[in-house]
């Protein structure tokens, strides 16, 4: 997994988190988060994981971390 940089706003340490939401039989969303442990700013990614290969779901975390790391 890609290294997570410090928060671009306060310099605090950032952690990853995961959440799920089931809207229907055809909709099961996974949410990937990077959250600053100091100021609480969050970057989130979400996708419906029904019929998705594991690699695509795993890629969600990589994209969220890349987005977090590229902020200025």
C-alpha positions in Angstrom: 0.0 0.0 0.0 1.1 3.5 -0.7 2.6 5.6 2.1 0.1 8.2 3.5 1.6 11.7 3.8 0.9 14.0 6.7 -2.2 16.2 6.6 -1.7 19.0 4.1 -3.6 21.4 6.4 -2.2 20.8 10.0 0.6 18.3 9.5 -1.1 15.7 11.6 -0.8 11.9 11.1 -3.4 10.4 8.7 -5.1 7.0 9.0 -7.2 4.9 6.7 -10.7 3.7 7.5 -13.4 1.7 5.8 -17.2 1.8 5.8 -20.1 -0.1 4.2 -23.6 0.9 3.1 -26.2 -1.5 1.7 -29.0 0.3 -0.2 -30.5 -2.7 -2.0 -29.7 -6.1 -3.3 -28.0 -4.5 -6.3 -26.2 -1.8 -4.3 -23.5 -2.5 -1.7 -21.2 0.5 -1.4 -17.7 0.5 0.2 -16.3 3.8 1.4 -12.5 4.2 1.8 -11.4 7.1 3.9 -8.1 8.9 4.8 -8.7 10.9 8.0 -6.3 13.3 9.8 -6.1 12.2 13.5 -5.4 15.8 14.5 -7.9 18.1 12.6 -10.3 15.5 11.3 -10.2 16.5 7.6 -11.2 13.6 5.4 -10.8 12.3 1.9 -13.4 9.7 0.8 -13.9 7.4 -2.1 -17.0 5.3 -2.7 -17.9 2.5 -5.1 -20.6 -0.2 -5.5 -18.8 -3.5 -5.0 -21.5 -5.8 -6.3 -19.9 -8.0 -9.0 -16.6 -6.1 -8.8 -13.3 -8.0 -8.8 -11.2 -7.6 -5.6 -8.4 -5.8 -7.5 -10.8 -3.0 -8.4 -12.0 -2.6 -4.8 -8.4 -2.6 -3.6 -7.7 0.1 -6.2 -10.3 2.4 -4.5 -8.0 2.6 -1.5 -5.0 3.4 -3.7 -6.9 6.2 -5.5 -8.0 7.8 -2.2 -4.5 7.7 -0.8 -3.1 9.1 -4.0 -5.7 11.9 -4.0 -4.8 12.7 -0.3 -1.1 12.7 -1.0 -1.5 15.0 -4.0 -3.3 17.8 -2.2 -1.4 21.1 -1.4 
